[in-house]
Amino acid sequence: MSDKVQHITQADFERLVLKSQTPTVVDFYADWCGPCRMVSPVIESLSQEYSGKVSFAKVDTDANQSLAMRYEIMSIPTVMIFKGGRLVDKIIGAMPADAYRRKIDAALGGN
């Protein structure tokens, strides 16, 4: 795992995501989830590509169940994009890099 993608918990979610000065992509995952393991390298690659423009984080839904409930995570992987303390977009399920890229670009350009 690169240092570009931070593993965060309920305790630091507000500080690192909601109060972040940059848009933040949060990957809600679980270690046992096959599609989550497919998404992980895509998120890693995007974190390099958007370095300095977008923050990237991972939240283990098993270890942070209250956070998963708060954001109504019903299926994983779920990737959410936060900007200015608000949820601006989400993608449920494993998708190709371009799908995430389009959502990230929209969040950077809009709102």
Residue, then its C-alpha position, 0 to 999 in steps of 0.5 A: m500500500s502506498d502512503k498516498v491512500q490512508h487507512i482511516t477509522q471512525a475516530d479520524f474520519e471527520r478530520l481527514v475527510l469531512k474537514s479536508q481542504t481537498p476532495t477525498v475519495v473514500d473506498f469502503y471495503a472489507d478484507w474478505c471481499g473479492p471485488c474490493r481486492m480488485v478495486s484496491p490497485v485501481i484506487e492506488s493508481l488513481s491516488q498517484e495520478y491525482s496526487g496533490k489534487v485529491s486525497f484518498a482513503k480506505v475504511d474497513t467496514d468490518a472495523n468501522q461498522s458505525l461509519a458504514m451504517r452512517y453512510e448506508i453502505m449496503s454493498i462493498p466496495t462502495v467508493m464515495i467522493f466527499k468535497g467541502g464536508r459533503l458527499v458529492d458522489k458514490i460508486i457501488g461495486a467494482m468499476p474500471a479506472d475510467a468510471y472513477r476518473r469521470k466521477i473524480d473529475a466531475a467533483l473537481g470541476g463542479n460544485 
